[in-house]
Amino acid sequence: MSEQSTIHYERTSPQVAKVTFANPPVNLIVGETVLRLIQIVEELATDPDIQVVVFDSATPDFFYNHFDLAAADFPAPEDEHAVPAWTNLVLALSKAPYITIAAIRGRTRGGGNELALALDLRYASREKAIFGQPEVGSGLLPGGGGTERLPRAIGRDRALEAILTSDDYDADTAERWGWTTRTLPDSELDAFVDTIVRRLASFDRTSLASAKAQINRASLPPDADLIAAYGEFAHSLTLPGFLARAAGTQAIVEQAGIDFEYRLGHYIGAANRGW
């Protein structure tokens, strides 16, 4: 793995691995993030021992944030019929023959929220976790499963509010709505996740994977819906609504600095009140 990778992978035991994201200062997802995660997921797919994979962040105040659209380095499908790399990743995580757990501290938005929704269990810091799907407020559409998974998790009306307003939601609201599996005091988060990990790692691997597959049959959206959503996201990048807002957003970013990412929901609302 390159020293410059945004992803650190650690095998803590034969049954358990940890994937830590670090792209300071605000953990934007870039193409390398996606490619490295795909590589890890593909390697683990045939691993005979792995049972639990934990995802966390090494960047204070941010878990997995939204895509870095300015980087423009996301891997494109080799042909028009290929599944986009990001869609392939979130689909593979949901169907992986092991249990995936998010230990969420900090802002979790856009593609980062869609990645978290693709994981099996989401445990969040009450004081530090914040969630959002900010695309619509920027003239875009979610493209990584947000519009497919979030309604199944929190209901149609709450998903409409979250996605249409593009606002930020605190961890208590996220837990109450079903956006997270459980929200805990920050001081208790790591110990709780460790307890869950040890418990699952002690169980029979085949039973865990089979039970997950059964629940998947009852709960996951069709693959085709996620593939279509990514195409609609990519198309929205070319539409006047996004292009017109991009310049105004850049001006706000230059004025607000890093606070733009800390209070993204606020700034999106403030920017669009001027339209």
HUKA-V593770 format. One record per residue. N is the residue number from 0. PHI is phi in whole degrees, -180 to 180 (NA if undefined). BURIAL is # if it has 16 or more other ideal C-beta (glycine too) atoms within 10 Angstrom, else .. Layout:
BEGIN
n:N phi:PHI burial:BURIAL
n:N phi:PHI burial:BURIAL
END
This chain:
BEGIN
n:0 phi:NA burial:.
n:1 phi:-65 burial:.
n:2 phi:-65 burial:.
n:3 phi:-90 burial:.
n:4 phi:-64 burial:#
n:5 phi:-81 burial:#
n:6 phi:-117 burial:#
n:7 phi:-109 burial:.
n:8 phi:-112 burial:#
n:9 phi:-136 burial:.
n:10 phi:-97 burial:.
n:11 phi:-84 burial:.
n:12 phi:-164 burial:.
n:13 phi:-58 burial:.
n:14 phi:-92 burial:#
n:15 phi:-130 burial:#
n:16 phi:-131 burial:#
n:17 phi:-128 burial:#
n:18 phi:-117 burial:#
n:19 phi:-114 burial:#
n:20 phi:-97 burial:#
n:21 phi:-148 burial:.
n:22 phi:-136 burial:#
n:23 phi:-63 burial:.
n:24 phi:-91 burial:.
n:25 phi:-130 burial:#
n:26 phi:55 burial:#
n:27 phi:-71 burial:#
n:28 phi:-83 burial:#
n:29 phi:-119 burial:#
n:30 phi:-58 burial:#
n:31 phi:-62 burial:#
n:32 phi:-58 burial:#
n:33 phi:-65 burial:#
n:34 phi:-64 burial:#
n:35 phi:-68 burial:#
n:36 phi:-64 burial:#
n:37 phi:-61 burial:#
n:38 phi:-60 burial:.
n:39 phi:-64 burial:#
n:40 phi:-62 burial:#
n:41 phi:-65 burial:.
n:42 phi:-66 burial:.
n:43 phi:-75 burial:#
n:44 phi:-60 burial:.
n:45 phi:-111 burial:.
n:46 phi:-76 burial:.
n:47 phi:-78 burial:.
n:48 phi:-111 burial:.
n:49 phi:-63 burial:#
n:50 phi:-125 burial:#
n:51 phi:-140 burial:#
n:52 phi:-127 burial:#
n:53 phi:-103 burial:#
n:54 phi:-111 burial:#
n:55 phi:-144 burial:#
n:56 phi:-132 burial:#
n:57 phi:-103 burial:.
n:58 phi:-102 burial:#
n:59 phi:-56 burial:.
n:60 phi:77 burial:#
n:61 phi:-141 burial:#
n:62 phi:-91 burial:#
n:63 phi:-100 burial:#
n:64 phi:-94 burial:#
n:65 phi:-76 burial:#
n:66 phi:-62 burial:#
n:67 phi:-89 burial:#
n:68 phi:-65 burial:.
n:69 phi:-69 burial:.
n:70 phi:-71 burial:.
n:71 phi:52 burial:.
n:72 phi:-124 burial:.
n:73 phi:-79 burial:#
n:74 phi:-62 burial:.
n:75 phi:-93 burial:.
n:76 phi:-60 burial:#
n:77 phi:-68 burial:.
n:78 phi:-145 burial:.
n:79 phi:-67 burial:.
n:80 phi:-98 burial:.
n:81 phi:-76 burial:.
n:82 phi:-76 burial:.
n:83 phi:-57 burial:#
n:84 phi:-58 burial:#
n:85 phi:-65 burial:#
n:86 phi:-64 burial:#
n:87 phi:-58 burial:#
n:88 phi:-65 burial:#
n:89 phi:-69 burial:#
n:90 phi:-68 burial:#
n:91 phi:-65 burial:#
n:92 phi:-64 burial:#
n:93 phi:-65 burial:#
n:94 phi:-100 burial:#
n:95 phi:-57 burial:#
n:96 phi:-81 burial:#
n:97 phi:-148 burial:#
n:98 phi:-97 burial:#
n:99 phi:-109 burial:#
n:100 phi:-130 burial:#
n:101 phi:-102 burial:#
n:102 phi:-106 burial:#
n:103 phi:-100 burial:#
n:104 phi:-124 burial:#
n:105 phi:96 burial:#
n:106 phi:-74 burial:#
n:107 phi:-135 burial:#
n:108 phi:-133 burial:#
n:109 phi:56 burial:#
n:110 phi:-58 burial:#
n:111 phi:-65 burial:#
n:112 phi:-68 burial:#
n:113 phi:-66 burial:#
n:114 phi:-64 burial:#
n:115 phi:-61 burial:#
n:116 phi:-66 burial:#
n:117 phi:-78 burial:#
n:118 phi:-82 burial:#
n:119 phi:-79 burial:#
n:120 phi:-131 burial:#
n:121 phi:-125 burial:#
n:122 phi:-109 burial:#
n:123 phi:-124 burial:#
n:124 phi:-74 burial:#
n:125 phi:-60 burial:#
n:126 phi:-84 burial:.
n:127 phi:-117 burial:#
n:128 phi:-85 burial:#
n:129 phi:-139 burial:#
n:130 phi:-126 burial:#
n:131 phi:-174 burial:#
n:132 phi:-122 burial:#
n:133 phi:-88 burial:#
n:134 phi:-63 burial:#
n:135 phi:-59 burial:#
n:136 phi:-66 burial:#
n:137 phi:-102 burial:#
n:138 phi:84 burial:#
n:139 phi:-116 burial:#
n:140 phi:-125 burial:#
n:141 phi:-60 burial:#
n:142 phi:-132 burial:#
n:143 phi:-121 burial:#
n:144 phi:110 burial:#
n:145 phi:-60 burial:#
n:146 phi:-77 burial:#
n:147 phi:-98 burial:#
n:148 phi:-91 burial:#
n:149 phi:-62 burial:#
n:150 phi:-60 burial:#
n:151 phi:-70 burial:.
n:152 phi:-87 burial:#
n:153 phi:-122 burial:#
n:154 phi:100 burial:.
n:155 phi:-63 burial:.
n:156 phi:-68 burial:.
n:157 phi:-68 burial:#
n:158 phi:-65 burial:#
n:159 phi:-60 burial:.
n:160 phi:-61 burial:.
n:161 phi:-63 burial:#
n:162 phi:-78 burial:#
n:163 phi:-73 burial:.
n:164 phi:-81 burial:#
n:165 phi:58 burial:#
n:166 phi:-90 burial:#
n:167 phi:-92 burial:#
n:168 phi:-126 burial:#
n:169 phi:-77 burial:#
n:170 phi:-69 burial:#
n:171 phi:-64 burial:.
n:172 phi:-64 burial:#
n:173 phi:-60 burial:#
n:174 phi:-68 burial:#
n:175 phi:-62 burial:.
n:176 phi:-83 burial:#
n:177 phi:96 burial:.
n:178 phi:-71 burial:#
n:179 phi:-114 burial:#
n:180 phi:-70 burial:#
n:181 phi:-163 burial:.
n:182 phi:-114 burial:#
n:183 phi:-132 burial:#
n:184 phi:-55 burial:.
n:185 phi:-55 burial:.
n:186 phi:-67 burial:.
n:187 phi:-105 burial:.
n:188 phi:-62 burial:#
n:189 phi:-63 burial:.
n:190 phi:-64 burial:.
n:191 phi:-65 burial:.
n:192 phi:-61 burial:#
n:193 phi:-60 burial:.
n:194 phi:-65 burial:.
n:195 phi:-62 burial:#
n:196 phi:-61 burial:#
n:197 phi:-62 burial:.
n:198 phi:-63 burial:.
n:199 phi:-65 burial:#
n:200 phi:-66 burial:#
n:201 phi:-86 burial:.
n:202 phi:-86 burial:.
n:203 phi:-72 burial:.
n:204 phi:-63 burial:#
n:205 phi:-64 burial:.
n:206 phi:-64 burial:.
n:207 phi:-61 burial:#
n:208 phi:-64 burial:#
n:209 phi:-70 burial:.
n:210 phi:-65 burial:.
n:211 phi:-61 burial:#
n:212 phi:-62 burial:.
n:213 phi:-64 burial:.
n:214 phi:-66 burial:.
n:215 phi:-58 burial:.
n:216 phi:-61 burial:.
n:217 phi:-91 burial:.
n:218 phi:-132 burial:.
n:219 phi:-82 burial:#
n:220 phi:-72 burial:#
n:221 phi:-62 burial:.
n:222 phi:-55 burial:.
n:223 phi:-60 burial:.
n:224 phi:-68 burial:.
n:225 phi:-70 burial:#
n:226 phi:-63 burial:#
n:227 phi:-64 burial:.
n:228 phi:-62 burial:#
n:229 phi:-66 burial:#
n:230 phi:-62 burial:#
n:231 phi:-70 burial:.
n:232 phi:-62 burial:#
n:233 phi:-60 burial:#
n:234 phi:-66 burial:.
n:235 phi:-64 burial:#
n:236 phi:-66 burial:.
n:237 phi:-102 burial:.
n:238 phi:-84 burial:.
n:239 phi:-58 burial:.
n:240 phi:-59 burial:.
n:241 phi:-76 burial:#
n:242 phi:-61 burial:.
n:243 phi:-68 burial:.
n:244 phi:-79 burial:#
n:245 phi:-61 burial:#
n:246 phi:-66 burial:.
n:247 phi:-65 burial:.
n:248 phi:-65 burial:#
n:249 phi:-61 burial:.
n:250 phi:-65 burial:.
n:251 phi:-67 burial:.
n:252 phi:-60 burial:#
n:253 phi:-64 burial:.
n:254 phi:-81 burial:.
n:255 phi:-85 burial:#
n:256 phi:67 burial:.
n:257 phi:-67 burial:.
n:258 phi:-62 burial:.
n:259 phi:-58 burial:#
n:260 phi:-76 burial:#
n:261 phi:-68 burial:#
n:262 phi:-126 burial:.
n:263 phi:-60 burial:#
n:264 phi:-58 burial:#
n:265 phi:-63 burial:.
n:266 phi:-70 burial:#
n:267 phi:-62 burial:#
n:268 phi:-65 burial:.
n:269 phi:-66 burial:.
n:270 phi:-67 burial:#
n:271 phi:-77 burial:#
n:272 phi:-68 burial:.
n:273 phi:-89 burial:.
n:274 phi:-84 burial:.
END
